[in-house]
């Protein structure tokens, strides 16, 4: 029996030794992980310090006050360009609306002539009125312009008659 007890003691001792080995292995793994974490932190610190150096260099190159001034000037120029564009667009729109102005001008001229000519303008022949109605359409199409050139001799005679009547009314 003595040997069984001794054997049992040895088994218990070897189990304790195995458990201690497992504990030591776990502690070594924990230390290894802590060392790996420390190395990773050290690398991160190194990268952050390099990033800080790069940021300092970029900041020195950029010169923030000058950049702010440049951006303000750029903003002013863009505003000016926008205003100029609006002015140009308005001018173009006004120029393109010249047909309305021409029509209004022609109406005003006709009113003035009617006032000057008085009753004589009301007695103008029907052909002259048709000619006035045909003038805007002549501007719109070139074929009408070619017809007007062909009929130019007849129109000149009618214009001479109208001028003579106008001269009589003025005197």
C-alpha positions in Angstrom: 0.0 0.0 0.0 2.8 2.3 0.6 3.6 2.3 -3.0 0.0 3.1 -3.9 0.0 6.1 -1.6 3.3 7.2 -3.1 2.0 6.8 -6.6 -1.1 8.8 -5.7 1.0 11.5 -4.2 3.1 11.6 -7.4 -0.1 11.8 -9.6 -1.4 14.6 -7.4 2.0 16.3 -7.6 2.2 15.9 -11.4 -1.4 17.2 -11.8 -0.4 20.3 -9.7 2.7 20.7 -11.9 0.5 20.4 -15.0 -1.9 23.0 -13.6 1.0 25.3 -12.7 2.3 24.9 -16.3 -1.1 25.9 -17.6 -1.2 28.9 -15.4 2.3 29.9 -16.4 1.4 29.4 -20.1 -1.7 31.7 -19.6 0.4 34.3 -17.9 3.0 34.2 -20.6 0.2 34.6 -23.3 -1.1 37.5 -21.3 2.3 39.1 -21.1 2.8 38.5 -24.8 -0.5 40.2 -25.6 0.4 43.2 -23.4 3.8 43.5 -25.2 2.0 43.3 -28.6 -0.3 46.1 -27.4 2.6 48.2 -26.2 4.4 47.8 -29.5 1.2 48.8 -31.4 0.7 51.8 -29.2 4.4 52.8 -29.7 3.9 52.5 -33.5 0.7 54.6 -33.3 2.5 57.3 -31.3 5.3 57.3 -33.9 2.7 57.7 -36.8 0.9 60.5 -34.9 4.1 62.4 -34.3 5.0 62.0 -38.0 1.5 63.2 -38.9 1.9 66.2 -36.6 5.3 67.0 -38.3 3.6 66.8 -41.8 0.8 69.0 -40.6 3.2 71.6 -39.3 5.0 71.6 -42.7 1.8 71.9 -44.6 0.6 74.7 -42.3 3.9 76.6 -42.9 3.6 76.1 -46.6 -0.1 77.1 -46.7 0.2 80.4 -44.7 -3.4 80.6 -43.5 -3.7 84.4 -43.3 -2.5 84.8 -46.9 -4.9 82.0 -47.9 -7.8 83.7 -46.2 -6.9 87.0 -48.0 -6.7 85.2 -51.3 -10.1 83.5 -50.7 -11.7 86.8 -49.9 -10.3 88.4 -53.1 -11.5 85.4 -55.1 -14.9 85.7 -53.5 -15.0 89.4 -54.5 -14.0 88.6 -58.1 -16.6 85.9 -58.3 -19.2 88.4 -57.1 -18.1 91.0 -59.7 -18.2 88.3 -62.4 -21.8 87.5 -61.3 -22.8 91.1 -61.5 -21.1 91.6 -64.8 -22.9 88.5 -66.1 -26.2 89.8 -65.0 -25.5 93.2 -66.7 -24.5 91.5 -69.9 -27.6 89.2 -69.8 -29.8 92.2 -69.2 -28.2 94.1 -72.1 -28.6 91.1 -74.4 -32.2 90.7 -73.4 -32.8 94.4 -74.0 -31.1 94.2 -77.4 -33.2 91.1 -78.3 -36.4 93.0 -77.3 -35.6 95.7 -79.9 -38.5 94.5 -82.1 -41.0 95.7 -79.4 -39.2 99.0 -79.2 -39.4 99.4 -83.0 -43.1 98.6 -83.0 -43.7 101.2 -80.2 -41.6 103.7 -82.1 -43.5 103.2 -85.3 -46.8 103.6 -83.4 -45.6 106.8 -81.9 -44.4 108.1 -85.2 -47.8 107.2 -86.8 -49.6 109.1 -83.9 -47.5 112.2 -84.4 -48.0 112.1 -88.2 -51.7 111.6 -87.6 -51.8 114.7 -85.4 -49.8 116.7 -87.8 -51.6 115.6 -90.9 -55.0 115.8 -89.2 -57.8 114.9 -91.4 -55.5 114.4 -94.5 -54.0 111.3 -93.0 -57.5 109.8 -92.6 -58.1 110.4 -96.4 -54.9 108.5 -97.5 -55.6 106.0 -100.1 -56.2 102.4 -99.2 -53.1 101.3 -101.1 -50.9 103.3 -98.7 -52.5 101.7 -95.7 -51.9 98.2 -97.2 -48.3 99.2 -97.8 -47.8 100.1 -94.2 -49.3 96.8 -93.1 -47.0 94.9 -95.5 -43.8 96.6 -94.3 -43.5 94.5 -91.0 -44.0 91.3 -93.0 -41.3 92.3 -95.4 -38.8 92.4 -92.5 -39.8 88.9 -91.4 -39.1 87.0 -94.7 -36.6 87.6 -97.5 -39.1 86.5 -100.2 -41.3 89.5 -99.3 -38.2 91.7 -99.5 -37.5 90.5 -103.1 -41.2 91.2 -104.0 -40.9 94.6 -102.5 -37.8 95.4 -104.6 -39.7 94.3 -107.8 -42.6 96.5 -106.9 -40.3 99.4 -105.9 -41.1 101.6 -108.9 -44.8 101.6 -108.1 -44.2 102.3 -104.4 -41.9 105.2 -105.2 -44.7 106.9 -107.2 -47.1 106.4 -104.3 -44.5 107.7 -101.8 -44.0 110.8 -103.9 -47.8 111.4 -103.9 -47.9 111.1 -100.1 -44.9 113.4 -99.7 -46.6 116.0 -101.9 -49.9 115.8 -99.8 -47.9 116.1 -96.6 -46.1 119.1 -97.9 -49.5 120.7 -98.8 -50.8 120.0 -95.3 -47.7 121.6 -93.7 -48.0 124.7 -95.7 
